[in-house]
Amino acid sequence: MNDKEIKAEQKECCCGCKTKERSEKEYKDLINRLNRIEGQVRGIRGMIEKSAYCPDILVQVAAVNAALNSFNKVLLSNHIRTCVADDIRDGKDETIDELVKTLQKLMK
């Protein structure tokens, strides 16, 4: 990836919030993971509607939590390898503070 592509990866939208251009592969992977999680949540709703046994529902909820944690790990890893690394190379040390705050929120 050249410098121009790296700079194009992070942009600010019209409201001033940061955005990120993702590769087609990264985008598809994240969307596929979210689609699976969405299906799992719909399955839990179906279990409630069918009056499933509580422990069976709890096991499915634990599976959704694990899937969300896995999603977070992939997204965080991608963020550190691209956005954070690029900003540090560009001398934007405030990105480290942002990463620390994000990690603190994730560890609650």
C-alpha positions in Angstrom: 0.0 0.0 0.0 1.5 3.4 -1.0 1.2 6.6 1.0 -1.7 7.9 -1.1 -3.7 4.7 -0.4 -2.9 4.9 3.3 -4.1 8.5 3.5 -7.3 7.6 1.6 -8.1 4.8 4.1 -9.0 7.3 6.9 -11.3 10.2 6.1 -13.6 12.5 7.9 -17.2 12.7 6.8 -19.2 15.9 6.5 -20.0 16.0 10.3 -16.3 15.7 11.3 -16.5 12.1 12.5 -13.8 9.7 11.2 -14.6 7.1 8.6 -12.5 4.3 7.2 -12.3 2.8 3.7 -12.2 -1.0 4.0 -10.9 -3.5 1.5 -13.6 -5.6 -0.1 -12.3 -8.6 1.8 -12.4 -6.9 5.2 -15.9 -5.5 4.5 -17.3 -8.9 3.4 -15.7 -10.6 6.4 -17.2 -8.1 8.9 -20.6 -8.2 7.3 -20.7 -12.0 7.2 -19.8 -12.1 10.8 -22.6 -9.6 11.7 -25.1 -11.6 9.5 -24.3 -14.8 11.5 -24.7 -12.9 14.8 -28.0 -11.4 13.6 -29.2 -14.9 12.7 -28.2 -16.2 16.1 -30.1 -13.4 17.9 -33.2 -14.1 15.7 -32.8 -17.7 16.8 -32.9 -16.7 20.4 -36.0 -14.7 19.8 -37.6 -17.7 18.2 -36.6 -19.8 21.3 -38.3 -17.3 23.6 -41.4 -17.3 21.3 -41.5 -21.1 21.5 -41.0 -21.1 25.3 -37.7 -22.9 25.1 -36.1 -24.0 28.4 -34.0 -21.2 30.0 -30.6 -23.0 30.1 -30.9 -23.7 26.3 -31.5 -20.0 25.7 -28.7 -19.0 28.0 -26.3 -21.3 26.0 -27.3 -19.6 22.8 -26.9 -16.1 24.4 -23.3 -17.2 25.5 -22.7 -18.2 21.8 -23.8 -14.7 20.6 -21.5 -13.1 23.2 -18.6 -15.2 22.0 -19.3 -14.2 18.4 -19.5 -10.5 19.3 -16.2 -10.8 21.2 -14.6 -12.5 18.1 -16.0 -9.7 15.9 -14.4 -7.1 18.2 -11.1 -8.9 18.2 -11.0 -8.9 14.4 -12.1 -5.3 14.1 -9.6 -4.1 16.8 -6.8 -6.0 15.2 -7.6 -4.4 11.8 -7.8 -1.0 13.4 -4.4 -1.3 15.1 -2.7 -2.7 12.0 -4.0 0.1 9.8 -5.5 3.3 11.4 -3.3 3.3 14.6 -0.1 2.2 12.9 -0.5 4.8 10.1 -1.3 7.6 12.5 1.7 6.8 14.7 3.9 6.8 11.6 2.5 10.2 10.8 3.3 11.5 14.3 -0.3 11.6 15.5 0.3 10.5 19.1 -3.3 11.4 20.1 -4.3 8.1 18.4 -2.6 6.2 21.2 -4.8 8.0 23.7 -7.9 7.2 21.6 -6.8 3.5 21.5 -6.3 3.4 25.2 -9.8 4.9 25.8 -11.3 2.4 23.4 -9.6 -0.5 25.1 -10.8 0.7 28.5 -14.4 0.7 27.2 -14.0 -2.8 25.8 -12.7 -4.1 29.1 -15.6 -2.9 31.3 
